[in-house]
């Protein structure tokens, strides 16, 4: 497994991020949802800058 880093992410309370990530997007946790968003963004960035 790759080395990992931890970050604190703060979002406005009215975003209801936990409800959105778990109930609407069906991720097991908000952390998994954010990881997936970051993975996709990094992949797109790498494709665009090769």
Secondary structure, DSSP 8 states (H G I E B T S, - for coil): ------------GGG-HHHIIIIIS--SSHHHHHHHHHHHHHHHHHHHT-
